């Protein structure tokens, strides 16, 4: 009931001003089919293959009171069905997760073989006054720079393998930003939570120098004090980016450990439109032996402090537009310590201006106990209609 009342209240500004057309609505509907051949079956019966079909609808609302005040809200609704739902114990509970201060995730209908899940992942009020911007509510705080691993993204860490969630999760936070010039700003963010171990308070300073964009950040994130920085610029016509963050426990009794995470990336596009990307990750708490860990397909507990189980990781990608409507890419992640790897060929075709078909696979290889050796192979097919 509380969730229903809250959502109705969030819609009221949009509905009350509908005649003035100070609002807009957009979104998409996707049908994603997944076929999973596990190397080590998930908890439950040892089936040779699993399948899952997800019909995913997203709605984005924006209301503009005037040039200074606006309100945004976004929610995703997913009808999930397949033998992963019926055969894996408590699979439904893995989807109904909201790590925010307010629980805006719920399952409205279900059976043994399917369930309907909804979550409000954006709901914030934005106000500007001169060089100041204030934003309060559930929002995406994106401090990351690199493509795959973001040690600076201390509020909204995400998994690269979760390709179907382009918007990424949000945080219940207060965000205050002061623009110092065309290319410089200061930002202060407080993330709300029930427990201090889940709260965060951090500041970031952005500026430009030598044709590069830099950022410096520091604060308190959960059980740690942290400091870091990043940059993005150009070398020989290609994009050169990097991030580094250092974490130190603020108490000897919170079981946290000192850690450093850093990523470095470079991407370049040739004259024939072939795009090349390479990225590396260093994780001081990672393993130089078998980096056995949880299944990356289901792990939702990533943090900027632990983006990989490995101490060293290397990413590479080739992407090429075969035609203006047909794109192909091939990505890989390699663990040089335990020699496990991830392969990801992907193809997308634009059927019309707002309809896209995508086929992709996520192939994991390695010996038992390695970072990717116990996962298996996954194939996806997705049809998306945007409106």
C-alpha positions as CSV (number, residue, x, y, z in Angstrom):
1,X,0.0,0.0,0.0
2,X,2.8,2.4,0.9
3,X,4.4,1.8,-2.5
4,X,1.1,2.4,-4.4
5,X,0.5,5.7,-2.5
6,X,4.1,6.8,-3.2
7,X,3.9,6.1,-6.9
8,X,0.5,7.9,-7.2
9,X,2.0,10.9,-5.5
10,X,5.0,10.9,-7.9
11,X,2.6,10.9,-10.8
12,X,0.5,13.8,-9.6
13,X,2.7,16.6,-10.9
14,X,2.6,15.1,-14.3
15,X,-1.1,14.5,-14.4
16,X,-2.0,17.9,-13.0
17,X,-0.1,19.7,-15.7
18,X,-1.0,17.4,-18.6
19,X,-3.1,20.0,-20.3
20,X,-0.2,22.4,-20.5
21,X,2.0,19.7,-22.1
22,X,4.9,20.4,-19.7
23,X,5.7,16.7,-19.5
24,X,6.8,13.9,-21.8
25,X,6.8,10.1,-21.7
26,X,9.1,7.7,-23.5
27,X,10.4,4.2,-23.0
28,X,10.6,0.8,-24.7
29,X,9.3,-2.8,-24.8
30,X,11.9,-5.6,-25.1
31,X,11.6,-9.4,-25.4
32,X,14.8,-11.1,-24.3
33,X,15.2,-14.8,-24.5
34,X,18.1,-16.5,-22.7
35,X,19.4,-20.0,-23.2
36,X,21.9,-21.1,-20.5
37,X,24.1,-24.2,-20.6
38,X,25.9,-24.2,-17.1
39,X,29.3,-25.6,-16.4
40,X,28.3,-25.9,-12.8
41,X,24.5,-25.9,-12.3
42,X,22.9,-23.3,-10.0
43,X,21.5,-24.4,-6.7
44,X,18.7,-26.8,-7.6
45,X,18.2,-29.7,-9.9
46,X,21.1,-30.5,-12.3
47,X,19.4,-29.8,-15.6
48,X,21.6,-29.8,-18.7
49,X,20.1,-26.5,-19.9
50,X,18.1,-23.6,-18.5
51,X,16.0,-21.0,-20.3
52,X,14.4,-17.7,-19.4
53,X,12.2,-15.3,-21.4
54,X,11.8,-11.7,-20.1
55,X,9.3,-9.2,-21.5
56,X,10.6,-5.9,-20.3
57,X,8.8,-2.6,-20.4
58,X,10.4,0.7,-19.3
59,X,8.6,4.0,-18.8
60,X,10.4,7.4,-18.4
61,X,8.4,10.4,-17.2
62,X,9.7,14.0,-17.2
63,X,7.7,17.0,-15.9
64,X,8.9,20.6,-16.3
65,X,7.4,23.1,-14.0
66,X,9.5,25.9,-15.4
67,X,13.1,26.5,-16.5
68,X,14.4,25.9,-13.0
69,X,12.4,23.0,-11.6
70,X,11.7,19.6,-13.1
71,X,10.8,16.1,-11.9
72,X,11.8,12.8,-13.4
73,X,10.6,9.2,-12.8
74,X,11.5,5.9,-14.4
75,X,10.3,2.4,-13.7
76,X,10.9,-1.0,-15.2
77,X,8.3,-3.8,-15.4
78,X,9.4,-7.3,-16.3
79,X,7.4,-10.5,-16.9
80,X,9.9,-13.3,-16.3
81,X,9.2,-16.9,-17.2
82,X,11.1,-20.2,-17.8
83,X,12.5,-23.2,-16.1
84,X,15.0,-21.0,-14.2
85,X,12.0,-19.6,-12.3
86,X,10.4,-23.0,-11.7
87,X,13.5,-25.1,-11.0
88,X,16.0,-22.7,-9.1
89,X,14.9,-22.3,-5.5
90,X,14.1,-18.6,-4.5
91,X,15.0,-17.3,-8.0
92,X,12.1,-14.9,-7.7
93,X,13.7,-13.3,-4.6
94,X,16.9,-12.6,-6.6
95,X,14.9,-10.2,-8.9
96,X,12.9,-8.5,-6.1
97,X,15.8,-6.6,-4.7
98,X,16.0,-2.9,-3.9
99,X,19.2,-1.7,-2.3
100,X,17.9,1.9,-1.9
101,X,16.8,3.7,1.3
102,X,13.2,3.1,0.2
103,X,12.0,-0.3,-1.1
104,X,10.4,0.5,-4.4
105,X,10.6,-3.0,-5.8
106,X,7.7,-5.5,-5.7
107,X,6.2,-8.6,-7.3
108,X,2.6,-8.0,-8.2
109,X,1.7,-11.5,-9.6
110,X,3.4,-14.9,-9.8
111,X,3.1,-18.6,-10.2
112,X,5.5,-21.5,-10.1
113,X,6.7,-20.7,-13.6
114,X,6.5,-17.0,-14.0
115,X,6.3,-13.7,-12.1
116,X,5.8,-10.0,-12.8
117,X,8.3,-7.7,-11.2
118,X,8.3,-3.9,-11.0
119,X,10.8,-1.3,-9.6
120,X,11.0,2.4,-9.6
121,X,14.7,3.1,-10.3
122,X,14.4,6.9,-10.9
123,X,12.3,9.4,-8.9
124,X,14.0,12.8,-8.3
125,X,13.3,16.5,-8.2
126,X,15.8,18.8,-9.9
127,X,16.2,22.5,-9.2
128,X,18.7,25.0,-10.6
129,X,19.5,28.5,-9.4
130,X,22.2,30.3,-11.2
131,X,25.4,28.2,-11.0
132,X,23.9,25.8,-8.5
133,X,22.0,22.6,-9.1
134,X,20.1,20.6,-6.5
135,X,18.8,17.1,-7.0
136,X,17.0,14.9,-4.4
137,X,15.6,11.5,-4.8
138,X,16.5,8.2,-6.6
139,X,19.0,9.1,-9.3
140,X,21.9,7.8,-11.3
141,X,25.2,9.2,-9.9
142,X,27.7,8.4,-12.6
143,X,31.2,9.2,-11.6
144,X,32.8,6.5,-13.8
145,X,34.8,7.2,-16.9
146,X,36.0,3.9,-18.3
147,X,33.8,1.5,-20.3
148,X,34.1,-1.8,-18.4
149,X,35.4,-1.2,-14.9
150,X,34.8,2.0,-12.9
151,X,36.7,2.4,-9.6
152,X,35.4,6.0,-9.3
153,X,31.7,4.9,-9.5
154,X,31.4,4.5,-5.8
155,X,27.6,5.1,-5.7
156,X,26.3,3.0,-8.6
157,X,28.6,0.1,-9.3
158,X,27.3,-2.2,-12.1
159,X,28.2,-5.4,-13.8
160,X,29.5,-5.2,-17.4
161,X,27.8,-8.6,-18.0
162,X,24.3,-7.1,-17.3
163,X,24.0,-5.7,-20.8
164,X,20.2,-5.5,-20.8
165,X,20.0,-2.9,-18.1
166,X,21.4,0.2,-20.0
167,X,20.0,2.7,-17.5
168,X,21.9,1.2,-14.5
169,X,20.6,1.3,-10.9
170,X,20.1,4.5,-9.0
171,X,20.8,5.7,-5.5
172,X,18.5,7.5,-3.0
173,X,20.6,10.6,-2.5
174,X,20.9,14.3,-2.2
175,X,23.2,15.8,-4.9
176,X,24.5,19.4,-4.8
177,X,26.5,20.7,-7.8
178,X,28.2,24.0,-8.2
179,X,29.4,25.0,-11.7
180,X,32.6,27.0,-11.5
181,X,33.0,27.5,-15.2
182,X,32.4,26.0,-18.6
183,X,34.5,22.9,-17.9
184,X,34.8,22.8,-14.1
185,X,32.4,22.0,-11.3
186,X,32.2,20.7,-7.7
187,X,29.7,18.1,-6.6
188,X,28.7,16.8,-3.1
189,X,26.5,13.7,-2.8
190,X,25.0,12.1,0.3
191,X,23.5,8.6,-0.2
192,X,20.8,7.7,2.3
193,X,20.5,4.3,3.9
194,X,19.2,2.6,7.1
195,X,22.7,1.6,8.3
196,X,26.0,3.5,8.3
197,X,27.7,0.7,6.4
198,X,25.5,1.4,3.4
199,X,25.6,5.2,3.5
200,X,28.0,7.4,1.6
201,X,29.1,11.0,1.6
202,X,31.6,12.1,-1.1
203,X,32.7,15.1,-3.0
204,X,34.2,15.5,-6.5
205,X,36.0,18.3,-8.3
206,X,36.0,18.3,-12.1
207,X,38.3,20.5,-14.2
208,X,40.1,20.7,-17.6
209,X,43.8,21.1,-18.2
210,X,46.1,20.4,-21.2
211,X,43.1,19.3,-23.3
212,X,42.3,16.7,-20.7
213,X,39.3,16.4,-18.3
214,X,40.2,15.5,-14.7
215,X,38.3,14.6,-11.6
216,X,39.3,14.3,-8.0
217,X,37.1,12.7,-5.4
218,X,37.1,11.8,-1.7
219,X,34.7,10.9,1.0
220,X,33.2,8.2,3.2
221,X,31.7,5.2,1.4
222,X,30.2,2.5,3.7
223,X,32.8,1.0,5.9
224,X,35.7,2.9,4.2
225,X,37.2,6.3,3.7
226,X,38.1,6.7,0.0
227,X,40.1,9.0,-2.3
228,X,40.6,8.8,-6.0
229,X,40.6,10.4,-9.4
230,X,40.4,10.0,-13.1
231,X,41.0,11.5,-16.5
232,X,39.9,11.4,-20.1
233,X,41.7,12.8,-23.1
234,X,43.3,12.0,-26.4
235,X,46.5,10.3,-27.6
236,X,47.2,10.0,-31.3
237,X,43.5,10.5,-32.1
238,X,42.2,7.9,-29.7
239,X,40.5,8.2,-26.3
240,X,42.7,7.7,-23.3
241,X,41.0,7.2,-19.9
242,X,41.8,6.1,-16.4
243,X,40.5,5.8,-12.9
244,X,42.0,5.0,-9.5
245,X,40.4,4.7,-6.0
246,X,41.9,3.9,-2.7
247,X,39.8,2.6,0.2
248,X,40.8,2.5,3.9
249,X,38.6,1.2,6.7
250,X,37.5,3.9,9.2
251,X,37.3,1.3,11.9
252,X,39.2,-1.9,12.8
253,X,36.0,-3.6,13.8
254,X,34.0,-3.5,10.5
255,X,35.8,-6.4,8.8
256,X,36.7,-4.1,5.9
257,X,40.2,-4.3,4.3
258,X,42.4,-1.7,2.7
259,X,42.3,-1.8,-1.1
260,X,43.2,0.0,-4.3
261,X,41.4,-0.4,-7.6
262,X,42.6,1.2,-10.9
263,X,41.5,0.9,-14.6
264,X,43.2,2.2,-17.7
265,X,41.7,2.2,-21.2
266,X,42.3,3.3,-24.8
267,X,40.0,3.2,-27.8
268,X,40.6,4.1,-31.4
269,X,38.5,4.2,-34.6
270,X,40.2,3.5,-37.9
271,X,39.3,5.3,-41.2
272,X,37.3,2.3,-42.3
273,X,35.1,2.7,-39.1
274,X,36.6,-0.3,-37.3
275,X,36.6,0.5,-33.6
276,X,39.3,-0.9,-31.3
277,X,39.2,-0.8,-27.5
278,X,41.4,-2.2,-24.8
279,X,41.1,-1.8,-21.0
280,X,42.9,-3.2,-17.9
281,X,41.9,-3.5,-14.3
282,X,44.1,-3.7,-11.2
283,X,42.5,-4.9,-8.0
284,X,44.8,-5.1,-5.0
285,X,42.5,-7.5,-3.2
286,X,42.1,-9.8,-6.2
287,X,43.6,-13.3,-6.5
288,X,46.7,-14.2,-8.5
289,X,45.7,-17.8,-8.3
290,X,42.3,-19.3,-9.2
291,X,39.8,-16.4,-8.8
292,X,36.9,-18.6,-8.0
293,X,33.8,-16.7,-6.9
294,X,30.1,-16.2,-7.4
295,X,28.5,-16.6,-10.8
296,X,28.8,-13.2,-12.6
297,X,25.4,-13.8,-14.2
298,X,23.6,-13.6,-10.9
299,X,26.0,-11.6,-8.6
300,X,24.4,-8.3,-7.7
301,X,26.9,-7.3,-4.9
302,X,29.5,-5.5,-6.9
303,X,31.3,-2.5,-5.5
304,X,33.9,-0.1,-6.7
305,X,36.2,-1.7,-4.3
306,X,35.8,-5.2,-5.7
307,X,34.9,-5.1,-9.5
308,X,36.5,-8.5,-10.2
309,X,37.8,-11.5,-8.3
310,X,41.1,-11.3,-10.1
311,X,44.0,-9.1,-9.3
312,X,44.6,-8.4,-13.0
313,X,42.0,-8.3,-15.8
314,X,42.3,-7.4,-19.5
315,X,39.4,-6.4,-21.8
316,X,39.5,-6.1,-25.6
317,X,36.8,-5.2,-28.2
318,X,36.5,-4.9,-31.9
319,X,33.3,-3.3,-33.3
320,X,32.4,-2.6,-36.9
321,X,29.3,-1.3,-38.7
322,X,28.9,-3.8,-41.6
323,X,26.2,-1.6,-43.0
324,X,24.5,1.5,-41.6
325,X,21.8,-0.8,-40.1
326,X,23.9,-3.9,-39.2
327,X,26.6,-3.8,-36.5
328,X,28.9,-6.5,-35.2
329,X,31.3,-6.6,-32.3
330,X,33.5,-9.0,-30.5
331,X,34.6,-8.6,-26.8
332,X,36.8,-10.6,-24.5
333,X,38.0,-10.5,-20.9
334,X,41.1,-12.4,-20.0
335,X,42.4,-13.3,-16.5
336,X,46.2,-13.7,-17.0
337,X,46.6,-15.4,-13.6
338,X,44.3,-18.3,-13.9
339,X,44.0,-18.1,-17.8
340,X,40.2,-18.1,-17.8
341,X,38.4,-16.0,-20.3
342,X,35.1,-14.5,-21.5
343,X,34.1,-14.2,-25.1
344,X,31.2,-12.1,-26.4
345,X,30.3,-12.0,-30.1
346,X,27.3,-9.7,-30.7
347,X,25.2,-8.6,-33.7
348,X,22.5,-6.0,-33.9
349,X,20.2,-5.0,-36.8
350,X,17.9,-2.1,-37.1
351,X,14.6,-3.3,-38.5
352,X,13.1,0.2,-38.6
353,X,13.7,3.5,-36.9
354,X,12.6,2.3,-33.5
355,X,12.8,-1.5,-33.7
356,X,16.1,-3.4,-33.2
357,X,17.0,-7.1,-33.3
358,X,20.1,-8.3,-31.3
359,X,21.8,-11.7,-31.1
360,X,24.7,-12.2,-28.7
361,X,26.4,-14.9,-26.6
362,X,28.4,-14.8,-23.4
363,X,30.9,-17.7,-23.4
364,X,32.9,-18.5,-20.3
365,X,36.0,-20.8,-20.4
366,X,38.6,-22.0,-17.9
367,X,39.6,-24.7,-15.6
368,X,37.5,-25.6,-12.5
369,X,37.9,-23.0,-9.8
370,X,39.0,-20.2,-12.1
371,X,37.2,-16.9,-12.4
372,X,35.2,-17.9,-15.5
373,X,35.6,-21.7,-15.6
374,X,32.6,-22.7,-13.6
375,X,29.9,-20.6,-15.3
376,X,29.2,-22.0,-18.8
377,X,27.8,-20.6,-22.0
378,X,24.8,-18.3,-22.6
379,X,23.0,-17.2,-25.8
380,X,20.6,-14.3,-26.1
381,X,18.1,-13.1,-28.6
382,X,16.4,-9.7,-28.1
383,X,13.8,-7.7,-30.0
384,X,13.4,-4.0,-28.8
385,X,10.7,-1.4,-29.7
386,X,11.3,2.1,-28.5
387,X,8.6,4.8,-28.3
